[in-house]
């Protein structure tokens, strides 16, 4: 199980989250390039993190994978559990969404939302009670 905000292996910026769905690929690709630029500027890193994650969509598209490759990201990761926390649905909803995680799940969560912060202690306790431990994407993928 992996909770995206706990991992600093994928750069994401707070602004602009266009959909990666058909018809919006080029805009989404632009956001990927901008996120990469912000990451490199903020960290001084000469190389990107190992993983990219598309904005605004659960699954990447061929164009997003192409752009990620051009920027040096060897892997684009998607998530299988969406907490919907970016919609500010309330901590109980965030908790119930994350409760669907199983071993190997990648969960999309955002620390920039109070519902996530409020739900996180209970989410972590729920996962622990089920024998699940949050890990980094690198650990999950054995990299």
C-alpha positions as CSV (number, residue, x, y, z in Angstrom):
1,X,0.0,0.0,0.0
2,X,1.4,3.4,-0.9
3,X,0.0,6.7,0.0
4,X,1.2,9.3,-2.5
5,X,1.7,12.3,-0.2
6,X,4.1,10.3,2.0
7,X,6.4,9.8,-0.9
8,X,8.6,12.5,-2.3
9,X,9.4,10.4,-5.3
10,X,6.9,12.1,-7.6
11,X,6.8,15.8,-8.2
12,X,3.4,17.5,-8.0
13,X,2.7,21.2,-7.9
14,X,-0.4,22.7,-6.2
15,X,-1.5,24.5,-9.3
16,X,-3.2,23.2,-12.5
17,X,-4.5,19.7,-12.4
18,X,-5.9,19.1,-15.9
19,X,-7.3,15.8,-16.8
20,X,-5.1,13.3,-18.7
21,X,-8.2,12.0,-20.5
22,X,-8.5,12.1,-24.3
23,X,-8.5,15.6,-25.8
24,X,-6.5,17.1,-22.9
25,X,-3.3,15.2,-23.3
26,X,-1.2,18.1,-24.5
27,X,-2.3,20.4,-21.6
28,X,-1.6,17.6,-19.2
29,X,1.8,17.0,-20.8
30,X,2.5,20.7,-20.2
31,X,1.7,20.4,-16.6
32,X,4.0,17.4,-16.3
33,X,6.8,19.5,-17.8
34,X,6.0,22.4,-15.5
35,X,6.0,20.1,-12.4
36,X,9.3,18.7,-13.4
37,X,10.7,22.3,-13.8
38,X,9.4,23.3,-10.4
39,X,10.8,20.1,-8.8
40,X,14.3,20.7,-10.3
41,X,14.3,24.4,-9.3
42,X,13.0,23.7,-5.7
43,X,15.4,20.9,-5.0
44,X,18.4,21.8,-7.2
45,X,18.3,18.2,-8.5
46,X,19.9,17.6,-11.8
47,X,17.9,14.5,-12.3
48,X,14.2,13.9,-11.7
49,X,12.8,11.5,-9.1
50,X,12.4,7.9,-10.3
51,X,8.7,8.1,-10.8
52,X,6.2,10.5,-12.4
53,X,2.5,10.6,-11.7
54,X,0.0,12.2,-14.1
55,X,-2.2,15.0,-12.8
56,X,-6.0,14.9,-12.7
57,X,-6.5,11.3,-13.9
58,X,-6.1,7.9,-12.4
59,X,-4.2,6.4,-15.4
60,X,-1.6,7.9,-17.7
61,X,-1.9,8.2,-21.4
62,X,0.6,7.3,-24.1
63,X,1.5,11.0,-24.4
64,X,2.1,11.4,-20.7
65,X,4.4,8.4,-20.7
66,X,6.2,9.8,-23.7
67,X,6.7,13.2,-22.0
68,X,7.8,11.5,-18.7
69,X,10.3,9.5,-20.6
70,X,11.6,12.6,-22.4
71,X,12.1,14.2,-19.0
72,X,14.0,11.2,-17.7
73,X,11.4,9.5,-15.6
74,X,11.8,5.8,-16.2
75,X,8.4,4.9,-14.7
76,X,5.0,6.5,-14.6
77,X,2.9,5.3,-11.6
78,X,-0.9,5.3,-11.4
79,X,-3.0,4.7,-8.3
80,X,-5.7,2.1,-7.7
81,X,-7.4,3.8,-4.7
82,X,-8.6,7.4,-4.9
83,X,-9.4,8.9,-1.5
84,X,-11.2,11.8,-3.2
85,X,-9.7,14.0,-0.5
86,X,-9.1,16.8,-3.0
87,X,-12.9,17.3,-3.1
88,X,-12.9,17.9,0.7
89,X,-15.5,15.3,1.4
90,X,-14.9,15.0,5.1
91,X,-12.4,12.9,7.0
92,X,-14.9,10.0,7.4
93,X,-15.2,9.7,3.6
94,X,-11.5,9.9,3.1
95,X,-11.1,7.1,5.7
96,X,-13.8,4.9,4.0
97,X,-12.2,5.4,0.5
98,X,-8.8,4.4,1.8
99,X,-10.3,1.4,3.6
100,X,-10.6,-0.3,0.1
101,X,-6.8,-0.5,-0.1
102,X,-5.2,-4.0,-0.2
103,X,-1.6,-5.2,-0.2
104,X,0.2,-3.5,-3.1
105,X,-2.3,-0.7,-3.5
106,X,-1.2,2.8,-4.4
107,X,-3.4,5.4,-2.7
108,X,-3.8,9.0,-4.0
109,X,-3.9,11.4,-1.0
110,X,-3.0,15.1,-0.6
111,X,-1.7,16.8,2.5
112,X,-2.9,20.1,1.3
113,X,-6.4,19.3,2.4
114,X,-7.6,19.4,6.1
115,X,-9.8,16.3,5.7
116,X,-6.7,14.3,4.8
117,X,-4.7,15.6,7.7
118,X,-7.6,14.9,10.1
119,X,-8.2,11.4,8.7
120,X,-4.6,10.3,8.5
121,X,-4.1,9.0,12.1
122,X,-7.3,6.8,11.7
123,X,-6.3,5.7,8.2
124,X,-2.9,4.6,9.4
125,X,-4.5,2.8,12.4
126,X,-7.0,1.1,10.1
127,X,-4.3,-0.1,7.7
128,X,-2.1,-1.3,10.6
129,X,-5.1,-3.3,12.0
130,X,-5.4,-5.0,8.7
131,X,-1.6,-5.8,8.6
132,X,-0.8,-3.2,5.9
133,X,2.1,-0.8,6.1
134,X,2.6,2.3,4.0
135,X,5.9,2.1,2.0
136,X,7.5,4.2,-0.6
137,X,6.9,3.5,-4.3
138,X,10.5,2.3,-4.6
139,X,10.0,-0.2,-1.8
140,X,6.7,-1.4,-3.3
141,X,8.2,-1.9,-6.8
142,X,11.4,-3.4,-5.4
143,X,13.6,-0.7,-6.9
